[in-house]
Amino acid sequence: VALDIDAISKMAPGRFFRDHTSAVNALDFHHTEDFMVTTGDDDAIHVYNTNTGTKTKTLYSKKYGCANVCFTHSAAAVIYSSRGKAATGEEGAGSSARAIDEHAVRYHSLHDNTYLRYFKGHTDAVTSLAMSATNDNFLSASADRTVRLWDLRTPTCCAVIPDTPAIPTVAYDAQGEIFAITEGDGAIKLYGTDSYAKGAFAQFNVFYNQKGEFLFNANELPPAVSCVKFSPDGTKMLVVSGAIITILDAFDGRHIYRIRVPGTEGQQHAVTPMEASFSPDGEFVVTGGADSCIHVFAATSGFQV
């Protein structure tokens, strides 16, 4: 079925899932299989068949919690971060080791409910994960203001990009050739997956337009970037900052248009960090709103469908 404005206008909820007993903090769709996975603040991991509309599995991560879940290439395995539940707050010998254990990324087999690997290195909460579409590499961003590059096949970190100005977010393009890191000053840096050691090959800024004009309220600190994603064809990027979604040209950083998230009129900072996504065909941008509704916009114009 082609995804067009007529089809979207006829969409309505088809099934409600109330399996989580507290807030859902992340979800991910598998790229090729009919599965969706969710994690929640109740420490539960639920897997759903999106073709039949049924839940197929429930697992738990009781000790450390779970968030930022992503499918790997296999629909039978996921990676996710913890929620820092095991923090003791103690100082002194061993506290750094505890933090590294607590903030490890976990590689979890959904088939037999076993941990396949732990990826340790971050010393504060992991806030963003991104899986490459073409190989076993993935990125993690953390409140320790570092980004780490990993390979699913080894627990050793492949590379570290340190000292970001604020908590970063990360994303791969669909071709697996480029990854993006956002920084607290509005900067978006692009790296080649085979040449990241040379540093960023391009840098844009979401807080300023091409004329150098500041796009937020000058009397307030600009809101933190909470989400960055590439369009499926790699030509556009969306960046969520507070109540604003900015669509950029992925080649030259040109601001194509900005969308104010519905329900946030008069606000610069969203009440909770927002997320948005491109549709699989790249023709639409989908986001939740502060009005508890799902909103769809045309990706080429920003027109609300």
C-alpha positions as CSV (number, residue, x, y, z in Angstrom):
1,V,0.0,0.0,0.0
2,A,1.5,3.3,-1.0
3,L,1.9,5.8,1.8
4,D,0.2,9.0,0.6
5,I,-1.8,11.8,2.1
6,D,-5.1,10.0,1.5
7,A,-3.8,6.9,3.2
8,I,-2.5,8.9,6.2
9,S,-5.7,10.8,6.6
10,K,-7.6,7.5,7.0
11,M,-5.3,6.1,9.6
12,A,-6.8,5.3,13.0
13,P,-5.6,3.3,16.1
14,G,-6.0,-0.4,15.3
15,R,-4.7,-2.0,18.5
16,F,-3.8,-0.8,22.0
17,F,-1.1,-2.5,24.0
18,R,-1.1,-1.8,27.8
19,D,1.6,-4.3,28.7
20,H,4.0,-1.8,30.3
21,T,3.0,-0.8,33.9
22,S,4.9,2.6,33.6
23,A,6.1,4.9,30.9
24,V,7.4,3.4,27.7
25,N,10.9,5.1,27.2
26,A,11.9,3.7,23.8
27,L,10.7,1.6,20.9
28,D,12.2,0.4,17.6
29,F,11.0,-1.3,14.5
30,H,13.1,-3.9,12.8
31,H,14.3,-2.8,9.3
32,T,13.2,-5.9,7.4
33,E,11.1,-8.1,9.7
34,D,7.6,-7.4,11.1
35,F,8.7,-6.8,14.7
36,M,8.7,-3.9,17.1
37,V,10.4,-3.8,20.5
38,T,9.7,-1.5,23.4
39,T,11.4,-0.8,26.8
40,G,9.8,0.9,29.8
41,D,10.5,2.3,33.1
42,D,9.0,-0.9,34.6
43,D,12.2,-2.7,33.5
44,A,10.3,-4.7,30.9
45,I,11.2,-5.4,27.3
46,H,8.2,-6.4,25.1
47,V,8.3,-7.7,21.5
48,Y,5.4,-7.3,19.1
49,N,4.6,-8.8,15.7
50,T,3.4,-5.7,13.7
51,N,1.8,-7.9,11.0
52,T,-0.5,-9.8,13.4
53,G,-0.7,-7.1,16.1
54,T,0.2,-9.4,18.9
55,K,2.8,-9.5,21.6
56,T,5.3,-12.3,21.1
57,K,7.6,-12.0,24.0
58,T,8.3,-10.3,27.4
59,L,11.8,-10.1,29.0
60,Y,13.1,-8.1,32.0
61,S,16.2,-6.2,33.0
62,K,15.4,-5.8,36.6
63,K,18.8,-4.9,38.0
64,Y,19.8,-2.0,35.7
65,G,16.6,-1.2,33.9
66,C,16.4,-0.6,30.1
67,A,16.1,2.3,27.7
68,N,17.2,3.4,24.2
69,V,16.5,0.0,22.7
70,C,17.6,-0.9,19.2
71,F,17.3,-4.0,17.1
72,T,20.5,-5.4,15.7
73,H,20.5,-6.8,12.2
74,S,18.8,-9.9,13.7
75,A,15.2,-9.6,14.9
76,A,16.2,-12.0,17.7
77,A,18.7,-9.6,19.4
78,V,18.7,-6.0,20.7
79,I,21.0,-3.6,22.4
80,Y,19.9,-1.2,25.0
81,S,21.2,1.1,27.8
82,S,20.5,0.9,31.5
83,R,18.6,3.5,33.5
84,G,21.2,3.8,36.3
85,K,19.1,2.0,38.9
86,A,22.0,0.4,40.7
87,A,23.8,3.7,41.5
88,T,24.8,3.8,45.2
89,G,26.0,7.4,45.2
90,E,29.1,6.3,47.2
91,E,32.4,7.9,46.6
92,G,35.9,6.4,46.9
93,A,37.6,3.3,45.7
94,G,35.5,1.3,43.3
95,S,32.9,4.0,42.5
96,S,34.3,4.5,39.0
97,A,34.2,0.7,38.3
98,R,30.6,0.6,39.6
99,A,29.6,3.5,37.3
100,I,31.2,1.8,34.3
101,D,29.3,-1.4,35.0
102,E,26.1,0.5,35.6
103,H,26.2,2.4,32.4
104,A,27.2,-0.5,30.1
105,V,25.3,-1.1,26.9
106,R,23.8,-4.6,26.9
107,Y,23.5,-7.0,23.9
108,H,20.5,-9.2,24.7
109,S,19.4,-12.3,22.9
110,L,15.6,-12.3,22.6
111,H,15.6,-16.0,21.6
112,D,16.9,-17.5,24.8
113,N,17.0,-14.4,27.2
114,T,20.7,-14.3,27.6
115,Y,23.2,-11.5,27.5
116,L,25.6,-11.9,24.6
117,R,27.9,-9.1,25.5
118,Y,28.4,-6.0,27.7
119,F,30.0,-2.9,26.3
120,K,31.6,-1.0,29.1
121,G,33.3,2.4,29.0
122,H,30.7,5.2,29.7
123,T,30.8,6.7,33.2
124,D,27.4,8.3,33.1
125,A,24.0,7.5,31.6
126,V,23.9,6.5,28.0
127,T,21.3,8.8,26.3
128,S,21.4,7.7,22.6
129,L,22.2,4.6,20.6
130,A,22.4,4.1,16.9
131,M,23.0,0.9,15.0
132,S,24.6,0.9,11.6
133,A,22.4,-0.4,8.8
134,T,25.2,-2.1,6.9
135,N,27.5,-3.8,9.5
136,D,27.9,-4.7,13.1
137,N,29.0,-1.2,14.3
138,F,26.9,1.0,16.6
139,L,27.3,4.3,18.4
140,S,26.6,5.3,21.9
141,A,26.3,8.8,23.3
142,S,26.4,9.6,27.0
143,A,25.9,12.2,29.7
144,D,29.6,11.8,30.3
145,R,29.9,13.9,27.1
146,T,31.6,11.3,25.0
147,V,30.5,9.3,21.9
148,R,31.8,5.7,21.6
149,L,32.0,3.5,18.5
150,W,31.6,-0.2,19.0
151,D,31.5,-3.5,17.1
152,L,28.9,-6.1,18.3
153,R,31.6,-8.8,17.9
154,T,33.9,-7.5,20.5
155,P,33.4,-5.8,24.0
156,T,36.4,-3.4,23.4
157,C,35.5,0.1,22.3
158,C,36.7,0.8,18.8
159,A,37.0,4.6,19.2
160,V,36.1,7.5,21.5
161,I,35.1,11.0,20.5
162,P,35.6,13.0,23.7
163,D,34.7,16.3,25.2
164,T,31.5,17.3,23.5
165,P,30.2,20.7,24.8
166,A,27.0,19.1,26.2
167,I,25.2,15.8,26.1
168,P,25.4,14.5,22.5
169,T,23.0,12.6,20.3
170,V,24.0,10.3,17.5
171,A,22.6,8.9,14.2
172,Y,23.8,6.9,11.2
173,D,22.6,7.5,7.7
174,A,20.7,4.6,6.0
175,Q,23.7,3.8,3.7
176,G,26.0,3.3,6.7
177,E,28.5,5.8,5.2
178,I,28.1,8.7,7.6
179,F,27.2,9.3,11.2
180,A,26.1,12.6,12.9
181,I,26.9,13.9,16.3
182,T,25.0,16.8,17.7
183,E,26.5,19.1,20.4
184,G,25.1,21.5,22.9
185,D,26.0,24.6,21.1
186,G,23.7,23.6,18.2
187,A,26.6,22.1,16.1
188,I,26.0,19.0,14.0
189,K,29.2,17.3,13.0
190,L,29.3,14.7,10.2
191,Y,31.9,11.9,10.2
192,G,32.7,9.3,7.6
193,T,32.4,5.8,9.0
194,D,35.7,4.8,7.4
195,S,37.5,8.1,8.2
196,Y,36.2,9.3,11.6
197,A,39.8,9.4,12.9
198,K,40.4,12.4,10.7
199,G,37.6,14.3,12.4
200,A,34.4,15.7,11.1
201,F,34.3,16.5,7.4
202,A,31.3,18.9,7.7
203,Q,29.7,21.0,10.5
204,F,26.3,22.7,10.5
205,N,24.4,24.6,13.2
206,V,20.7,24.1,14.0
207,F,20.5,27.3,16.2
208,Y,21.5,29.7,13.4
209,N,20.4,30.0,9.8
210,Q,22.6,30.5,6.7
211,K,22.7,34.3,7.4
212,G,24.0,33.7,10.9
213,E,20.7,34.8,12.5
214,F,19.9,33.1,15.9
215,L,16.6,31.3,15.5
216,F,15.6,30.9,19.2
217,N,14.6,33.4,21.9
218,A,17.7,35.4,22.6
219,N,16.7,35.9,26.2
220,E,16.8,32.2,27.0
221,L,19.3,29.4,26.6
222,P,18.4,27.4,23.5
223,P,16.8,24.1,24.2
224,A,19.0,21.0,24.1
225,V,19.0,18.8,21.0
226,S,17.1,15.6,21.8
227,C,17.0,13.8,18.5
228,V,18.8,13.7,15.1
229,K,18.0,11.5,12.2
230,F,18.7,11.1,8.5
231,S,16.1,10.7,5.8
232,P,16.1,7.2,4.2
233,D,17.8,8.6,1.0
234,G,20.4,10.5,3.1
235,T,19.6,13.9,1.6
236,K,17.9,15.4,4.6
237,M,18.3,15.5,8.3
238,L,15.8,16.3,11.1
239,V,16.9,17.7,14.4
240,V,14.6,18.2,17.4
241,S,15.5,21.0,19.8
242,G,12.9,21.8,22.4
243,A,9.6,22.4,20.7
244,I,11.1,22.8,17.2
245,I,11.9,20.3,14.5
246,T,14.4,21.6,11.9
247,I,14.8,19.9,8.5
248,L,18.2,20.4,7.0
249,D,19.9,19.7,3.7
250,A,22.3,16.9,4.7
251,F,24.9,18.1,2.2
252,D,25.2,21.8,2.9
253,G,23.4,22.2,6.2
254,R,20.8,24.6,4.6
255,H,17.7,25.0,6.7
256,I,14.8,23.8,4.6
257,Y,12.1,24.6,7.1
258,R,11.2,24.5,10.8
259,I,8.2,22.9,12.4
260,R,6.8,23.9,15.8
261,V,5.5,20.7,17.6
262,P,1.8,21.1,18.0
263,G,0.7,21.8,21.6
264,T,3.8,23.8,22.4
265,E,2.7,27.3,21.2
266,G,4.5,30.0,23.1
267,Q,7.1,27.6,24.5
268,Q,10.7,27.4,23.5
269,H,11.5,24.3,25.7
270,A,9.3,21.2,25.4
271,V,8.1,19.8,28.7
272,T,9.8,16.5,27.8
273,P,12.4,15.7,25.2
274,M,10.7,15.2,21.9
275,E,11.5,12.7,19.1
276,A,10.5,12.7,15.4
277,S,11.1,10.3,12.5
278,F,10.9,10.2,8.7
279,S,8.5,7.7,7.2
280,P,10.1,4.7,5.5
281,D,9.7,6.3,2.1
282,G,11.1,9.6,3.3
283,E,8.0,11.6,2.2
284,F,6.7,12.4,5.7
285,V,7.9,13.5,9.1
286,V,6.0,12.0,12.1
287,T,6.1,13.2,15.7
288,G,4.2,13.1,18.9
289,G,2.9,16.4,20.2
290,A,2.4,18.0,23.6
291,D,-1.3,17.6,22.9
292,S,-1.0,13.8,23.1
293,C,-1.6,13.4,19.4
294,I,0.5,12.0,16.5
295,H,1.2,14.6,13.8
296,V,2.4,14.1,10.3
297,F,4.0,16.6,8.0
298,A,5.1,16.5,4.4
299,A,8.9,16.1,4.4
300,T,9.4,18.4,1.4
301,S,7.4,21.4,2.6
302,G,6.6,21.0,6.3
303,F,2.8,21.2,5.5
304,Q,0.8,19.4,8.2
305,V,-1.1,16.5,6.6
